[in-house]
Amino acid sequence: MRRFFGTAGSALAGLASVVMWTLLDSHLCSAFSRLCTPRAGECGGGVDACAVTAQSTVELFAYIFAPPILFAALGFYLFARRRSPLVMTGFLVSAVAVHWLFSFLSIRVLHIVN
């Protein structure tokens, strides 16, 4: 049961990380407008601004559901054995930091995701 609840809790932490990153990214765009190219409302500047294609649908689902799946895999690994709460917290904080760093680099610096 510990492993199941740990995996489910980690998946929820991954979903919360996506939501918090979206809020942080919105704040960064309002503070540093040159980071957000194209602008909101232009194609590439929002979910509803471009025509719907199979690629855009896959990218949206990957953007939303990939972090919870990866966090759940991390939780499945972490809760396989008894570990101290400090170690588990360290792993989850590190996972959130890596998620936010990769999201920032891929979206705002390298412009990989439209």
C-alpha positions as a printed Julia matrix, in Angstrom:
114×3 Matrix{Float64}:
  0.0    0.0     0.0
  2.89   2.35    0.77
  4.21   1.94   -2.76
  0.77   2.54   -4.32
  0.09   5.69   -2.32
  3.64   6.91   -2.86
  3.27   6.47   -6.61
 -0.12   8.2    -6.65
  1.15  11.04   -4.47
  4.18  11.5    -6.7
  1.95  11.64   -9.77
 -0.13  14.35   -8.08
  3.1   16.2    -7.25
  3.99  16.01  -10.96
  0.62  17.46  -11.91
  1.05  20.2    -9.31
  4.5   20.9   -10.76
  2.94  21.41  -14.21
  0.34  23.81  -12.81
  2.9   25.75  -10.77
  5.3   25.95  -13.73
  2.48  27.34  -15.89
  1.77  30.04  -13.31
  5.48  30.84  -12.95
  5.89  30.96  -16.74
  2.97  33.37  -17.01
  4.58  35.61  -14.39
  7.93  35.46  -16.21
  6.22  36.45  -19.47
  4.63  39.48  -17.86
  7.91  40.53  -16.21
 10.22  39.78  -19.16
  8.13  40.16  -22.31
 11.03  39.52  -24.67
 11.24  35.94  -23.35
  7.76  35.18  -24.65
  8.01  35.02  -28.39
  5.62  34.61  -30.1
  3.28  36.75  -28.09
  0.13  35.37  -26.53
 -2.63  35.14  -29.11
 -0.26  34.54  -32.04
  0.21  31.08  -33.47
  2.59  29.4   -31.06
  1.63  31.76  -28.26
 -1.22  29.76  -26.81
 -3.21  26.56  -27.07
 -6.18  28.14  -28.82
 -4.24  30.41  -31.22
 -3.19  27.8   -33.83
 -4.99  25.27  -35.96
 -5.38  21.91  -34.26
 -3.05  19.28  -35.7
 -2.06  15.83  -34.55
  1.38  17.16  -33.57
 -0.05  19.99  -31.47
 -2.4   17.55  -29.73
  0.46  15.16  -28.93
  2.6   18.08  -27.68
 -0.21  19.3   -25.42
 -0.78  15.87  -23.89
  2.98  15.36  -23.46
  3.28  18.78  -21.81
  0.49  18.0   -19.35
  0.87  14.27  -18.69
  4.59  13.48  -19.14
  5.7   15.04  -15.82
  3.07  13.2   -13.72
  4.04   9.92  -15.39
  7.74  10.53  -14.76
  7.05  11.63  -11.18
  4.95   8.48  -10.66
  7.87   6.35  -11.92
 10.14   8.17   -9.47
  7.62   7.56   -6.66
  7.38   3.88   -7.59
 11.17   3.64   -7.26
 11.39   5.74   -4.09
  8.7    3.88   -2.19
 10.04   0.42   -3.06
 12.12   0.5     0.12
 11.91   2.44    3.32
 13.75   5.71    3.0
 13.91   8.68    5.28
 11.48  11.52    4.59
 14.45  13.81    4.0
 15.71  11.62    1.14
 12.25  11.42   -0.46
 11.76  15.16   -0.14
 15.17  15.74   -1.69
 14.31  13.53   -4.66
 10.95  15.25   -5.22
 12.4   18.76   -4.89
 15.16  17.8    -7.33
 12.59  16.4    -9.76
 10.57  19.64   -9.62
 13.73  21.71  -10.19
 14.75  19.57  -13.18
 11.21  19.74  -14.6
 11.1   23.53  -14.34
 14.62  23.93  -15.75
 13.91  21.69  -18.75
 10.57  23.4   -19.35
 12.17  26.84  -19.26
 15.0   25.82  -21.56
 12.8   24.01  -24.08
 10.02  26.6   -24.23
 11.64  29.98  -23.61
 15.3   29.59  -24.59
 15.45  26.94  -27.33
 11.82  27.38  -28.56
 11.47  23.61  -29.11
  7.79  23.48  -28.15
  5.38  25.77  -29.99
